[in-house]
Amino acid sequence: MIKFISVAWKVWAFVSPIYKDIMRIIKEIKDKGLVNEEARKAAFQDITDFMQKNGLKSVPDSVLNCSIELCYQVYLWKK
């Protein structure tokens, strides 16, 4: 159990800054007043640019899009 917690903590330490920046980008998109498809495309582009700028160039777009969609759904769920 302690090993699991240790691994989970290490993963969260890596993912947490990315998650926070993605949430910030989604909030900025919402504050711009964009709706539906415009907001979704703007958020995906901003987040993809952010991720690739921070060393994730080798990650396939499908994985990035899945991660973005997951974070977006968590954001909507928390509201």
Secondary structure by P-SEA (a helix, b strand, c coil): caaaaaaaaaaaaaaaaaaaaaaaaaaaaaaaccccaaaaaaaaaaaaaaaaaaccccccaaaaaaaaaaaaaaaaaac
